[in-house]
Amino acid sequence: MAVVAIPRYIPFLQTLLATGLLSVSVPLSVFAADQDVSPALLQQAALYQPSGQLPQLVLPPDIAAFDAYKIWLQTQVAEKQIPGVAVAIVSSAGILDVQTWGVRSVDDQLPVAPETVFRIASVSKTFAGTVGAQLVNHNILGWDEPLSNFLPGYRLGTDSAAAGQLTLRHVLSHSTGLMPHAFSNLLDAGVAYNKIQEKFHEIPSVCAPGRCYGYQNVVFSLVADVIESSLHTGYDAFVEENIFAPLGMDTASMGLEGFQNNPDASDPHQFGRGSWRVATLNSAYYTVGPAAGVNATILDMSRWAQAHLGGFPDVLSPTLLEMVHTPVVETPHGNYFNRWPRVQKAWYGLGWRVMDYAGMRIIHHGGGVRGYRSEMVLVPEHNIALVVLFNAETPLANEVVPQFLDQLLIARTR
């Protein structure tokens, strides 16, 4: 497959060469065709001779190929009068494009900017998967070690034998075998995690651990209890110290206080009686930090996407990324992403959804909590990612990823 060198991506190439991420050759004639490529870069590229299979694309597609997508999204946002939106297209080298539209709140009409903070809801689960992989990488625990070793006082589910088999892998892949969405209704009603824990023994089992998929918010957050038990520190503090800080996610935070204390936080919005209105904040979901506790700007989330494309190997190593991006359990048809027309198969990994979309392997997660929606997708083979954040509950969020992927399919045939 030909690789087209675009002037704007020369820094990207230099980053790949400098870090060693570009470990196979790129045809020099392709680079030489671009007059903006320096002789020094050509000399560096010459050092990398064929040693294996060439990547399908070394460079992300030209950002101009996504102009139609951005026009479509802006048109949809305007037609639906969605309060506020932030979108970024990212490669492993950094942000390729950022756009923001609308207002932080329909009440104060301040514009959404790259520094505007959103609740990312269940996209927070991608951080929890990474936390689990960090624990395993540092030999603090194993993926298949029973959680009862760390949480001896917990009674998880009605089947005590099955409860004794539960592992961190089961929790982070939603394959615990426990009834799906256990006690999410209590979170919706404003009940905090520490009160729901008292009912853990009431959760019915629907299959043996590891045998079936069942999405969770409350049970998923057991990873926070494991952190506290094994490291004697809070989950929020662990994420801030081991993910936010080393990745330079300077305005990301965990929890209700981090959101309320940020002057750039956007308001949640719901649609009713013909217009968008500011909604109340559901604080209960902040008590399940691994499931829904992250607050972030589009710039923060761009760093997160960049890291998961391999842009920060000193923080998120290739081994760690392979752990969390590998399918664990197949997910059944029915959810909005499984209804995307070109999804051929779908799984859950460790904090991430993994899908085959028209022959492309994609890594995805979406999120929704009262007044907010978020969507994120990685396409590693093309070194490109999309992040979209809404401060509104809108079904448009269900469409932004497949539209982007369809545009990528068009771009790669040009």
WOCORNOR-V841801 format. One record per pair of residues at least 6 apart in sequence whose ideal C-beta (glycine too) atoms are under 7 Angstrom apart, sorted by the first residue. I is the first residue (numbers start at 0). J is the second residue. D is the distance in Angstrom with one decimal. If there is no record, write none. Layout:
i=I j=J d=D
i=I j=J d=D
This chain:
i=0 j=55 d=5.7
i=0 j=56 d=6.8
i=1 j=29 d=6.6
i=2 j=25 d=5.6
i=2 j=29 d=5.4
i=2 j=56 d=6.6
i=2 j=57 d=5.2
i=2 j=58 d=6.1
i=3 j=29 d=6.9
i=4 j=29 d=5.9
i=4 j=30 d=5.1
i=4 j=33 d=4.6
i=4 j=36 d=6.2
i=5 j=58 d=7.0
i=5 j=61 d=5.3
i=6 j=33 d=6.5
i=6 j=35 d=4.2
i=8 j=58 d=5.0
i=9 j=35 d=6.2
i=9 j=36 d=6.3
i=9 j=40 d=6.9
i=10 j=92 d=6.6
i=11 j=58 d=6.6
i=11 j=90 d=6.2
i=11 j=92 d=3.8
i=12 j=40 d=6.5
i=13 j=40 d=6.3
i=14 j=92 d=4.8
i=15 j=21 d=3.7
i=16 j=43 d=5.0
i=16 j=44 d=6.8
i=18 j=312 d=7.0
i=20 j=309 d=6.3
i=21 j=47 d=6.2
i=21 j=57 d=6.5
i=22 j=47 d=6.7
i=22 j=50 d=6.9
i=23 j=47 d=6.2
i=23 j=49 d=6.3
i=23 j=50 d=5.8
i=23 j=51 d=5.9
i=23 j=53 d=5.6
i=23 j=54 d=6.9
i=24 j=47 d=4.8
i=24 j=48 d=5.2
i=24 j=49 d=5.1
i=25 j=44 d=5.8
i=25 j=57 d=5.7
i=27 j=41 d=6.1
i=27 j=44 d=6.2
i=27 j=45 d=6.4
i=30 j=36 d=4.8
i=30 j=41 d=5.8
i=30 j=44 d=6.1
i=31 j=41 d=6.6
i=55 j=380 d=4.9
i=55 j=381 d=7.0
i=56 j=380 d=6.8
i=56 j=381 d=5.0
i=56 j=382 d=6.5
i=58 j=382 d=6.9
i=59 j=90 d=4.4
i=59 j=95 d=6.6
i=59 j=381 d=6.1
i=59 j=382 d=4.8
i=59 j=383 d=4.2
i=60 j=381 d=6.6
i=60 j=383 d=6.7
i=60 j=407 d=6.6
i=60 j=410 d=4.2
i=60 j=411 d=6.5
i=62 j=88 d=6.4
i=62 j=95 d=4.8
i=62 j=96 d=5.3
i=64 j=406 d=6.9
i=64 j=410 d=3.7
i=65 j=88 d=6.1
i=65 j=406 d=5.8
i=67 j=406 d=6.2
i=68 j=402 d=6.1
i=68 j=403 d=5.7
i=68 j=406 d=4.4
i=69 j=98 d=6.2
i=71 j=402 d=6.2
i=72 j=86 d=6.5
i=72 j=399 d=6.5
i=73 j=100 d=6.2
i=75 j=395 d=5.5
i=76 j=84 d=5.2
i=76 j=100 d=5.3
i=76 j=101 d=6.7
i=79 j=393 d=6.4
i=79 j=395 d=6.0
i=80 j=275 d=6.6
i=81 j=101 d=6.3
i=81 j=389 d=6.4
i=81 j=391 d=5.1
i=81 j=393 d=5.5
i=81 j=395 d=6.6
i=82 j=101 d=5.3
i=82 j=102 d=5.7
i=82 j=105 d=5.5
i=82 j=268 d=4.6
i=82 j=275 d=5.3
i=82 j=390 d=5.6
i=82 j=391 d=5.0
i=83 j=101 d=3.9
i=83 j=102 d=5.5
i=83 j=103 d=5.8
i=83 j=111 d=4.0
i=83 j=115 d=7.0
i=83 j=265 d=5.7
i=83 j=390 d=4.4
i=84 j=99 d=6.9
i=84 j=100 d=4.9
i=84 j=101 d=5.7
i=84 j=111 d=6.8
i=84 j=387 d=6.9
i=84 j=389 d=5.5
i=85 j=99 d=4.7
i=85 j=111 d=5.9
i=85 j=113 d=7.0
i=85 j=115 d=6.4
i=85 j=297 d=3.7
i=85 j=388 d=4.7
i=86 j=98 d=5.0
i=86 j=386 d=6.9
i=86 j=387 d=4.8
i=87 j=94 d=5.8
i=87 j=96 d=6.9
i=87 j=97 d=4.8
i=87 j=297 d=5.0
i=87 j=300 d=6.9
i=87 j=301 d=4.5
i=87 j=386 d=4.8
i=88 j=95 d=4.7
i=88 j=96 d=4.6
i=88 j=383 d=6.7
i=88 j=385 d=5.8
i=89 j=95 d=6.2
i=89 j=301 d=4.9
i=89 j=304 d=4.3
i=89 j=305 d=5.4
i=89 j=384 d=4.5
i=89 j=386 d=6.8
i=90 j=308 d=6.5
i=90 j=382 d=5.2
i=90 j=383 d=5.9
i=91 j=305 d=5.9
i=91 j=308 d=3.9
i=91 j=309 d=5.0
i=91 j=310 d=3.9
i=91 j=382 d=5.5
i=92 j=310 d=6.4
i=93 j=305 d=6.2
i=94 j=301 d=4.8
i=97 j=113 d=5.6
i=97 j=297 d=6.1
i=99 j=111 d=4.5
i=99 j=112 d=5.8
i=99 j=113 d=6.2
i=99 j=115 d=7.0
i=100 j=111 d=6.6
i=101 j=111 d=5.2
i=102 j=108 d=5.1
i=102 j=109 d=6.1
i=102 j=110 d=5.9
i=102 j=111 d=6.3
i=103 j=109 d=4.8
i=103 j=111 d=5.7
i=103 j=115 d=5.6
i=103 j=265 d=4.2
i=103 j=266 d=6.4
i=103 j=390 d=6.8
i=104 j=265 d=6.6
i=104 j=266 d=3.8
i=104 j=277 d=6.0
i=105 j=268 d=6.6
i=105 j=275 d=5.5
i=105 j=277 d=6.3
i=106 j=266 d=6.9
i=106 j=277 d=5.6
i=111 j=265 d=6.8
i=113 j=296 d=6.4
i=113 j=297 d=5.6
i=113 j=298 d=5.2
i=114 j=250 d=6.7
i=114 j=263 d=5.1
i=114 j=296 d=5.6
i=115 j=263 d=5.5
i=115 j=265 d=5.3
i=115 j=296 d=6.1
i=116 j=250 d=6.6
i=116 j=258 d=6.9
i=116 j=261 d=5.0
i=116 j=263 d=5.1
i=116 j=264 d=4.4
i=116 j=265 d=6.4
i=116 j=294 d=5.3
i=116 j=295 d=6.7
i=116 j=296 d=5.6
i=117 j=265 d=5.7
i=117 j=295 d=6.6
i=117 j=371 d=6.0
i=117 j=373 d=6.7
i=117 j=388 d=4.2
i=117 j=390 d=5.9
i=118 j=258 d=6.7
i=118 j=294 d=5.8
i=118 j=368 d=5.8
i=118 j=371 d=4.5
i=119 j=293 d=5.1
i=119 j=295 d=5.5
i=119 j=300 d=6.8
i=119 j=366 d=5.6
i=119 j=373 d=4.5
i=119 j=388 d=6.8
i=120 j=291 d=5.2
i=120 j=366 d=3.0
i=120 j=367 d=5.3
i=120 j=368 d=4.1
i=120 j=371 d=5.7
i=120 j=373 d=5.6
i=121 j=290 d=6.5
i=121 j=291 d=5.8
i=121 j=364 d=6.6
i=121 j=365 d=6.7
i=121 j=366 d=3.5
i=121 j=367 d=6.8
i=122 j=364 d=5.0
i=122 j=365 d=6.9
i=122 j=366 d=4.3
i=122 j=373 d=4.8
i=122 j=375 d=5.5
i=123 j=289 d=6.7
i=123 j=290 d=6.2
i=123 j=291 d=5.1
i=123 j=292 d=5.4
i=123 j=293 d=4.1
i=123 j=366 d=7.0
i=124 j=219 d=6.5
i=124 j=289 d=6.8
i=124 j=290 d=6.0
i=124 j=350 d=4.7
i=124 j=364 d=6.2
i=125 j=350 d=4.8
i=125 j=351 d=5.7
i=125 j=364 d=5.2
i=126 j=238 d=5.8
i=126 j=242 d=6.1
i=126 j=293 d=5.9
i=127 j=171 d=6.4
i=127 j=219 d=6.9
i=127 j=222 d=5.2
i=127 j=289 d=3.6
i=127 j=350 d=5.2
i=128 j=171 d=5.2
i=128 j=323 d=4.5
i=128 j=349 d=4.0
i=128 j=350 d=2.0
i=128 j=351 d=6.0
i=129 j=242 d=6.5
i=129 j=315 d=6.7
i=129 j=323 d=6.0
i=129 j=350 d=6.6
i=130 j=222 d=6.2
i=130 j=226 d=7.0
i=130 j=237 d=6.4
i=130 j=238 d=6.5
i=131 j=167 d=5.3
i=131 j=171 d=4.9
i=131 j=222 d=5.9
i=131 j=349 d=6.0
i=132 j=319 d=4.6
i=132 j=322 d=4.6
i=132 j=323 d=5.3
i=132 j=349 d=6.6
i=133 j=241 d=6.1
i=134 j=140 d=5.5
i=135 j=141 d=6.4
i=135 j=142 d=5.7
i=136 j=319 d=5.9
i=139 j=229 d=5.6
i=140 j=149 d=6.9
i=140 j=167 d=6.5
i=140 j=229 d=6.5
i=142 j=166 d=6.3
i=142 j=167 d=6.0
i=142 j=168 d=4.2
i=143 j=166 d=5.1
i=143 j=168 d=6.2
i=144 j=166 d=6.2
i=145 j=163 d=6.1
i=145 j=164 d=6.6
i=145 j=165 d=6.7
i=145 j=166 d=6.2
i=146 j=165 d=5.1
i=146 j=166 d=6.3
i=146 j=167 d=6.6
i=146 j=221 d=6.6
i=146 j=225 d=6.7
i=147 j=163 d=5.6
i=149 j=225 d=5.1
i=149 j=228 d=4.7
i=149 j=229 d=5.6
i=150 j=224 d=5.7
i=150 j=225 d=6.9
i=150 j=228 d=6.1
i=153 j=199 d=6.3
i=154 j=162 d=6.8
i=154 j=199 d=5.9
i=154 j=200 d=3.8
i=155 j=162 d=4.3
i=155 j=165 d=6.0
i=155 j=199 d=5.4
i=156 j=162 d=5.1
i=156 j=177 d=5.2
i=156 j=202 d=4.7
i=156 j=204 d=5.1
i=157 j=200 d=7.0
i=157 j=201 d=6.9
i=157 j=202 d=6.9
i=157 j=203 d=5.5
i=157 j=204 d=6.2
i=158 j=204 d=4.2
i=161 j=176 d=5.9
i=161 j=204 d=5.2
i=161 j=207 d=6.1
i=161 j=208 d=5.8
i=164 j=208 d=4.8
i=165 j=175 d=5.8
i=165 j=208 d=5.4
i=167 j=222 d=6.8
i=167 j=225 d=6.5
i=168 j=327 d=6.7
i=169 j=175 d=4.7
i=169 j=208 d=4.8
i=169 j=209 d=5.9
i=170 j=218 d=6.5
i=170 j=219 d=6.1
i=170 j=221 d=5.2
i=170 j=222 d=6.2
i=171 j=222 d=6.5
i=171 j=349 d=4.5
i=171 j=350 d=5.5
i=172 j=327 d=3.8
i=172 j=328 d=5.3
i=172 j=347 d=5.2
i=172 j=348 d=6.6
i=172 j=349 d=5.8
i=173 j=212 d=5.6
i=173 j=213 d=5.8
i=173 j=214 d=5.1
i=173 j=215 d=5.6
i=173 j=219 d=7.0
i=173 j=328 d=6.9
i=173 j=347 d=5.3
i=174 j=208 d=6.7
i=174 j=209 d=5.2
i=174 j=211 d=6.8
i=174 j=212 d=6.0
i=174 j=327 d=6.3
i=174 j=328 d=4.3
i=175 j=208 d=5.8
i=175 j=213 d=6.8
i=175 j=215 d=6.8
i=175 j=218 d=5.8
i=176 j=204 d=5.3
i=176 j=205 d=6.2
i=176 j=206 d=4.5
i=176 j=207 d=5.4
i=176 j=208 d=4.6
i=176 j=210 d=6.2
i=176 j=211 d=6.4
i=177 j=202 d=4.8
i=177 j=204 d=6.0
i=177 j=213 d=6.3
i=177 j=218 d=5.8
i=178 j=202 d=5.6
i=178 j=203 d=4.8
i=178 j=205 d=5.6
i=178 j=213 d=6.7
i=179 j=213 d=3.6
i=179 j=214 d=5.3
i=179 j=215 d=6.9
i=180 j=214 d=6.2
i=180 j=215 d=6.8
i=181 j=202 d=4.5
i=181 j=215 d=6.2
i=181 j=217 d=5.9
i=181 j=218 d=5.7
i=182 j=195 d=4.9
i=182 j=198 d=6.4
i=182 j=217 d=4.6
i=183 j=216 d=4.9
i=183 j=217 d=6.6
i=185 j=195 d=5.3
i=186 j=216 d=6.1
i=186 j=217 d=6.8
i=186 j=283 d=4.7
i=186 j=284 d=5.6
i=186 j=287 d=6.6
i=189 j=281 d=6.6
i=189 j=283 d=4.8
i=190 j=283 d=5.9
i=191 j=283 d=5.6
i=191 j=286 d=4.3
i=192 j=217 d=6.7
i=192 j=220 d=6.2
i=192 j=286 d=3.9
i=192 j=287 d=5.2
i=193 j=286 d=6.9
i=195 j=217 d=5.5
i=205 j=211 d=6.7
i=205 j=213 d=6.5
i=212 j=328 d=4.7
i=212 j=329 d=6.7
i=212 j=330 d=5.0
i=212 j=331 d=6.7
i=212 j=347 d=6.0
i=216 j=287 d=5.5
i=216 j=290 d=4.3
i=216 j=291 d=6.6
i=217 j=287 d=6.1
i=219 j=289 d=5.9
i=219 j=290 d=4.8
i=220 j=287 d=4.1
i=220 j=288 d=6.6
i=220 j=289 d=4.6
i=220 j=290 d=5.1
i=222 j=289 d=4.8
i=223 j=234 d=3.6
i=223 j=288 d=5.6
i=223 j=289 d=5.3
i=226 j=232 d=6.6
i=226 j=234 d=4.8
i=226 j=237 d=5.2
i=227 j=233 d=6.3
i=227 j=234 d=6.9
i=230 j=237 d=6.9
i=234 j=288 d=5.1
i=234 j=289 d=6.3
i=235 j=253 d=3.7
i=235 j=254 d=5.5
i=235 j=288 d=5.7
i=235 j=292 d=6.9
i=238 j=253 d=5.7
i=239 j=253 d=6.2
i=243 j=251 d=4.8
i=245 j=314 d=4.6
i=246 j=302 d=5.1
i=246 j=303 d=7.0
i=246 j=306 d=5.5
i=246 j=311 d=6.0
i=246 j=314 d=5.7
i=247 j=302 d=5.9
i=248 j=295 d=6.8
i=248 j=299 d=4.3
i=248 j=302 d=5.2
i=248 j=303 d=6.7
i=250 j=296 d=5.0
i=250 j=299 d=5.7
i=251 j=293 d=6.5
i=251 j=294 d=6.6
i=251 j=295 d=4.3
i=251 j=299 d=4.2
i=252 j=258 d=6.7
i=252 j=261 d=6.7
i=252 j=294 d=4.8
i=253 j=288 d=5.8
i=253 j=292 d=5.2
i=253 j=293 d=6.3
i=254 j=285 d=5.2
i=254 j=288 d=6.5
i=254 j=292 d=5.7
i=255 j=282 d=5.0
i=255 j=285 d=4.3
i=257 j=294 d=5.6
i=258 j=264 d=5.4
i=258 j=294 d=4.6
i=261 j=294 d=7.0
i=265 j=390 d=4.0
i=266 j=277 d=4.8
i=266 j=390 d=6.4
i=267 j=277 d=6.9
i=267 j=278 d=4.4
i=267 j=280 d=6.1
i=267 j=369 d=5.8
i=267 j=370 d=1.9
i=267 j=371 d=5.6
i=267 j=390 d=6.4
i=268 j=275 d=4.8
i=268 j=276 d=6.7
i=268 j=277 d=6.1
i=268 j=278 d=6.0
i=268 j=370 d=5.4
i=268 j=390 d=5.8
i=268 j=391 d=4.1
i=269 j=276 d=6.2
i=269 j=278 d=4.4
i=269 j=370 d=6.0
i=269 j=392 d=5.4
i=275 j=391 d=6.4
i=278 j=369 d=5.7
i=278 j=370 d=4.1
i=281 j=368 d=6.3
i=281 j=369 d=4.3
i=284 j=291 d=4.2
i=284 j=368 d=5.1
i=285 j=292 d=5.4
i=291 j=368 d=5.7
i=297 j=386 d=6.4
i=297 j=388 d=5.8
i=300 j=375 d=6.8
i=300 j=386 d=4.5
i=300 j=388 d=6.9
i=301 j=386 d=6.3
i=304 j=375 d=6.5
i=304 j=377 d=6.4
i=304 j=384 d=3.9
i=304 j=386 d=5.6
i=305 j=311 d=6.9
i=306 j=314 d=6.3
i=306 j=315 d=4.9
i=307 j=315 d=6.8
i=307 j=320 d=6.4
i=307 j=377 d=5.5
i=308 j=377 d=6.1
i=308 j=379 d=6.3
i=308 j=382 d=5.9
i=308 j=384 d=5.9
i=309 j=317 d=6.5
i=309 j=320 d=6.5
i=322 j=349 d=6.3
i=323 j=348 d=5.8
i=323 j=349 d=4.4
i=323 j=350 d=5.8
i=323 j=351 d=5.8
i=324 j=348 d=5.6
i=324 j=351 d=6.0
i=324 j=353 d=6.4
i=324 j=362 d=5.2
i=325 j=348 d=5.6
i=326 j=346 d=3.4
i=326 j=348 d=5.7
i=326 j=353 d=4.7
i=327 j=346 d=6.6
i=327 j=347 d=6.1
i=327 j=348 d=5.6
i=327 j=349 d=6.5
i=328 j=346 d=6.2
i=328 j=347 d=5.4
i=329 j=346 d=5.2
i=330 j=337 d=6.5
i=330 j=345 d=4.7
i=330 j=346 d=6.0
i=330 j=347 d=5.5
i=335 j=397 d=4.6
i=336 j=342 d=6.7
i=336 j=345 d=6.7
i=336 j=352 d=6.5
i=336 j=354 d=6.9
i=336 j=363 d=6.5
i=336 j=365 d=6.9
i=337 j=345 d=5.3
i=339 j=401 d=4.4
i=341 j=356 d=5.2
i=341 j=357 d=4.0
i=342 j=354 d=5.4
i=342 j=356 d=5.6
i=343 j=355 d=4.4
i=344 j=354 d=6.9
i=344 j=355 d=4.8
i=345 j=352 d=6.5
i=345 j=354 d=4.6
i=346 j=353 d=4.7
i=351 j=362 d=5.1
i=351 j=364 d=5.8
i=352 j=363 d=4.6
i=352 j=364 d=5.7
i=353 j=362 d=5.9
i=354 j=361 d=5.1
i=354 j=363 d=6.2
i=356 j=404 d=5.4
i=357 j=408 d=5.9
i=359 j=378 d=5.9
i=359 j=380 d=6.6
i=360 j=380 d=6.6
i=361 j=376 d=5.6
i=361 j=377 d=6.7
i=361 j=378 d=5.4
i=361 j=404 d=6.7
i=362 j=376 d=7.0
i=362 j=377 d=4.1
i=362 j=379 d=6.9
i=363 j=375 d=6.8
i=363 j=376 d=4.5
i=363 j=400 d=6.4
i=364 j=375 d=5.7
i=365 j=373 d=6.5
i=365 j=374 d=4.8
i=365 j=396 d=6.7
i=366 j=372 d=6.9
i=366 j=373 d=4.3
i=367 j=392 d=6.6
i=370 j=390 d=6.8
i=370 j=391 d=6.8
i=370 j=392 d=6.1
i=371 j=389 d=6.4
i=371 j=390 d=5.9
i=372 j=389 d=4.3
i=372 j=391 d=6.9
i=372 j=392 d=6.1
i=372 j=393 d=6.0
i=372 j=396 d=3.8
i=373 j=388 d=5.2
i=373 j=389 d=7.0
i=374 j=387 d=4.8
i=374 j=396 d=5.4
i=374 j=399 d=5.3
i=374 j=400 d=5.3
i=375 j=386 d=4.9
i=376 j=384 d=6.5
i=376 j=385 d=5.2
i=376 j=400 d=4.8
i=376 j=403 d=6.8
i=377 j=384 d=4.5
i=378 j=384 d=6.9
i=378 j=407 d=6.4
i=381 j=407 d=6.5
i=381 j=411 d=6.8
i=383 j=407 d=6.9
i=385 j=400 d=6.7
i=385 j=403 d=4.8
i=387 j=399 d=4.7
i=389 j=396 d=5.9
